[in-house]
Amino acid sequence: MANNVNITSNGIQKVLKNYNEKQALAEYIWNGFDAKANKVEITYSANALGFIDHLEVIDNGYGINYKSLKVKFDPFYESEKALQIAVNKNRSVMHGKNGVGRLTFFKFADDAEWQTTFEQSGMLKSAKIQIGVAALNNYKASLLDRALMKTTGTKVLFSNVRISEDVLVREIIPYLKSEFCWFLELNKGRGYTILINGERLSYTDNILDYEDNIVLRYNERTTFKLKFVQWKESLHRELSKAYFINEKGEEQHKEYTTLNKKADEYFHSVYVESEFFTDFDFMGSEFDTQIRLYNRSKSSPEYKFMNKQVNELLRARRKPFLKEHSYKFIEKYKEDGLLPEGRKGKNELSTLLRAIYEIQPKLFNNLSLDQKKTVVTLLDAVLISNQRNLMPSILEGILDLEEEDRAELAAILSKKS
């Protein structure tokens, strides 16, 4: 069976120009997890010149039903907006849509063949689907007379691969660690794994801080089990989120944490597990007072208690990180000649700048050199004047100050120059 995909070559190029080989290979792993696989394996071998001559991605998901090929392989959308990579904001699967992932092999290989085994009418059946780079808008499919595997799953074989083993080891595998570490940690209890030539993909070297089995008890009936992870590298499109999991270990919802995008490279994930999230209404707001089924919503006291504890945990964990980075921040300002030399009180200015940075580092993000000079000059002028008592009220208007922050600033400003 030969079919034309409902998209032009120009439309395919629009999609693929946004991918590199790292993102492209990651798409095939996501496709496996989207098919409810709990194990995805990459196998490869390299030739004497160091180039990969065999590459395949295998998953143990539910496969691609031959009767659904026109649904799985035909629909594409030409609009620039619709062709962008899409991620479900509130659940980790389905990861992708619009069918763009299966064509990304264009970035690292000439041809792709899917060998898929699926269940139909209580029997295992297999099919092959082939797409070549010369005709990305055309696929050939055939139903086989026997099942290729003893269980459902899909194997994607890539031909004429244009990746060296060195690039795979130095660039692609580290990328996959950052791409999937949060997801594997989310599903650790359910046995989710990625294997590369038989070895489990380990992401422990991407963990800076980790604490498990943090237990919060609201009352005798409601308990929350927390896990906190601080990552060394960015989580790509996922960013920093909190994941809410029921007692079966199943993700129910996810959302950005209050510390996401604070411009301080504090990459983190929080996993909250509780029976309380079964039949929970995640669509309502924290201030919605409408009575809901089982009273399980963001307006319930149990959720507000948990949310407050999580935010306090995050802020407490972030403080040492910001303190360490504040010293690096001051050293950079010194290197740029922004701090006045040879004046009594120079250290006090540095201390004030560090304190403000630790409260809200975003204030110093993306400032030009002239803007940095202006900020330093104004703060220095206030410190050496008799108007320093006005500083707390000025900062109160632009900073999110907690009581501890106010006390620290007041202590700095109370010193006589």
N, C-alpha and C positions, 0 to 999 in steps of 0.2 A: 504494500500500500504506500503510495507516494502522495504527499500533501504539501500545499503551499501554506506557510504561516501567514496570518492576516496582518502583515506589516511589510513595508518596503525596506530595501537595503539601506536607504537613507535613515529610516526610523531606527533600524538596528544600530547604525553607527552613532546615532544620538545617545543611545543607552550606553554603549560600550566605551565611548570616549571618557566616561566618568570612572571607569574601572582601571585598576592595574592588576598584575598577575596575582598579588597577594589577596586582594579583595575578591578576585574571580574564583580562586580556589576555595576561599572561605564560603562562597555561595553554595558550592556543592556539599559542603559539610552541613550548612544550614538546611539545605533541601532534605538531607537525611533526617535531621532532628524534626523538621516540619512534618515528615512522614511518620512521626512517632517512633523513630529509632531511639534506642538508648546506647547504641555503639556505632561509631563511624570510624572507618579505618582508611588511612592513606598508605598505599604500598607503591614503592618505586624502586628502580635500579638505574645505575648510571653506566655509561660506556667508558672506554679507556681515556677519552678526551674530557671526561668529567661532565658530559651532558646527559640528561635523563632520557633514556630510551624506552622506559616503561613507567607509566603512571596511571593509577586507578584509585577511585574513591568508592568504598563499599559501605552500605548501611544495612541494618536489619529492620528497617521500617516496613510499612505495609505494601510497598511496591507501587507500580503504576498500572492500574487496570487497563487492559487493551481497549475496552469499550469506552474508556474515558479519555482516550488520546486527544480527541478533538477539543475537549474541554481543557486538558492539560497543556497542549502544544499549540493550539490555534490562536487563542485570544491575545492580541497585543493592541496597544493604544498608541497613537501617533503623537499625541500632544507632549510637549516638552515637560510639562508638570507631571503628567501621568507616568512618564518614563523614568522618573527619579526613583532611587532606591527607597522603598517604603518599609517602615518598621511599625508594628503594632505598639502603640504607646502604653497600653495598660496590661498586656500579656506578652510573654516572651515567645510564644508561638501563636499564630503563624508569623514567622520572621519576615518573609518576603511575599510579594504578590506581583501580578502583571506578567509573570512568566519570564522575567528577564534573566534570572539566574542561570538557566540552562544554556544560554548562548554566550556566556562570558568566557567559555573556553577559547574563544577567538583571541584572547589576550595572551595565551601561552601555548596553544596547540592548534593544529590544522583541522583535526577531526575529533568527533566524540561519538561514542556508541554506548547506549544504555542497554544493559541486560537486566531485565526486571522480572521478578517472580511475585505473583499476587494470588490472592484467594478469590475464587469465583465458583459459586454454587457448591461450596464445601470442598472444592478441589484446588490444588496448586497448579497454576499455569504460568508460562513465561512468554516474554516477547522481547524483541530487539527494536531499538529506535536509533537511527543514524542521522547525523547532521554534519556536513562539511563546511569549512570556511568559505569555499567557493560559492556556496548557495545557502547562506544562513537562513533564508526565508523558505527553505524547503526541507522536509524531513521524510525519511523512508522508514516504514514500520512493518514488522512481520510477526505474526503469532506463531510460536514454535509448537512442535508436536509433543514435546515433553518438557517438564519443569527442569530448569537449570539448577535450582537449589532446593534443599529440603525444607527450608522455611522461607517466608516472605522476605523481600529485600531488593535492593537495587545496586548494581555495580556499573560505574561509569568508567569506560576505558578511553584514554586520550592518546591520539597518534601524532607523530611528528612534533613532539614536545620541544618548546624553545626555552627551556629553563635549565640552567646548570645546577649540579648538585650543590655547589658552593652557595649560590643564591638561595636555594631552598633551605639550606641549613642556617645561613647567616641572616637572612631577611624574612623569608616566608614563615618559617616555624616560630620565630619570636613574635611575628605579627599575629599568628593564630593563637598564641598564648594570651595576648592582650585582648583578642577578639572574643575568646570563648571562656576565659577564666571565671568571670562572674556567672556564666551560665552553667558551667560544670560544677561550681560551688553551690549554686542554687539547687542543682539536681544530684548532688553527691550522694544523698541518702537513697536515691532511686537507681544508683549504679550507672549513671551516664559517664561515658568515656570516649576519648578520641585516641586512637592508636596510630602510630606512625612506624611502619615496618615492624609491627608487633609490639612496640614499646608505648606505654601509656604517655600521653602528652602531659608533662608535669609543669605546673605554673607556680610552684612554690617560690621560685626566684623573683616572681612579680609581687610577692606579698611583703609589705613593710611592717604591718601590725595586724594581729589576729587575736580575737577572743571569742570563744564558743561557750555555750551553756550559761549565758547570762539569763537568769530567771527573774521575771517580774510577776508578782502576785497582787492582783487587784483585790480579790477575795478568795474564799475557799473554792469557788467554782470556776474562776477565771484566771488562767495563768498564761503568760507569754514567755516564750523561749527565744532569746536574741542571739544572733551571731553577727559580729562586726569584722569587716576586712578593710584594711587600707592598702591600696595597690600602688606599686611603684610607677606603673605606666598608665597612660590614658586608656580608657575602655572604649575608645573609638566612638561610634554613634550612640552607644548605650549610656555613657556618662554615669553620674553617681545617683543610684536609686535605692529605694527601700522596697523589699519584696515581701508580700504577705502570703503566708503558706498555711494550709489547713493541717489537721492532725494526721492526714495521710501523706504529707510531704508534697502536696500538689499546690503549685502556685495559683493563687486566686486573683492577684492584682499586683501592680507595681506602679510606683510614681517617684518623681524626683525628690530627693531629700532637700531639706531647707538649706543645706550647704552646697548644693550643686551650683556650678558656674560662679564661684566666688573669686575667680582669677588668682587662685593660690596653689593650683596643682595638687589639691588635696583630693585624690581620687579614692573613692570608697564605695562600699556596698553594705547594706544592712538587711539581714534576713530575719523576719519575725514570724515565728510559727506558733499557732494556737488553734484549738478547736473553735475558738470564738469567731474565726473567719469563715466558718461554714455557714452558708446562707446569709452572708454579710452583704449589706447594701453599700457598695463602694461609690455609687453614683451621686449620692447626696453629699452636701457640704457639712463641715464641722458645726456650722451654726444652724443647720436645718432642725427645727424642733418638732417636725411632724412625727407622729407615732408610727413606727415601722414594724414589720413582721419580726418578732423575737427581740425587737429593740436593738438590733445589731446594725449600727450605722455609725458614721463619723460623729454624730451628735450624742452618741451614748457615752456615759461616764467612763466605761471601760476603755473605749478607744482613746478618749481624751487623756486618760491616765497614761496609757501606753505611748501615745504620741509625744507627750511632754517628757517622759523618761528617755525616749529615743533621741529627742533633740538635745537634751542635757548631756547624754552620753556622747553625741557627736561633737558638741562644743567642747566638752572636757578633753576628748581625744585630740581635737584639732589644736588646742592651745600650745602644747609642746612643739608641734610641727611648725606653727606660725612663729613661735619664739626662736626656733632654730633658723628659720628663713629670714627673720627680721635682722639678724646679724649679717647675713649675706646681702640683704637689701641695703644696709648701711655701708657695707664695704664697697658696694657698687657705686653708691652716691659719693663716697670718698674718692674712688678711682676717677670719677667724672668731675672731680673738683667742685662739688656742689655744697660741701660743708665748709664754713669759714675756718681758716687756720689761725692759730696764734691768738685766740680770744678766750678769755675766761668764760666758762659757760658752754663751751663747744660740746662737752660731753653731755650736758643737760639737754641740748638741742637734739643730739643723737638719741638720747633716751626717750624724748618726747616723740620723735619720728618713729622709733621702734614701737612704742606703745600704740600709736595711731595705726601703724601697719598691722599689728597683731589684732586690733579690733576690726579693721576693715581694709584689707590689702587692696581691694578693688579700686580704692581711691587713687592709688598710685599707678594703676594699670594704664598703659597706652598714653602716658604723658610725654610731650615733647621735651627736649632739653630746656627750652625757655620756660615751659610750664613748671617743670621741676624746680628751676631756680626761683620762680615766683613763690611757690609753696614754701620752700625753705626760707626765703627772705622774710615772708610774712610771719611765719612761726617764730623765727629768730627775733624779729622786731617786737613781737608781743612778749617774748620771754625777757628781753632786756628793758622793757618799759614797766611802768607801774600799773599797766592794764591787764596783767596776766590773769587777774581774777575773772576776766570776761571769757577766757578761753573755754572753760567747761560748757558754758551756755552756747558758745559758737559751735563747738564740736557736737553738742547734743543735737543740733539741728541737722547735721549731716552724717552722723554716725549712729549705728544701732548699739547704744550703750546699755550694758547691764550694770547692776550695782557694783560688782567687782571691778568693772572697767572704770566707772566713775571714781571709785576710791583710788585706783592706781594713778589716774590722771591728776586727781586732786593732790595726791602726795607729791607728784613731780612738780606741779605748778606752785605748790606752797613753799618750795625751797627758794631762798633768796639768791639772786644772781650775784 
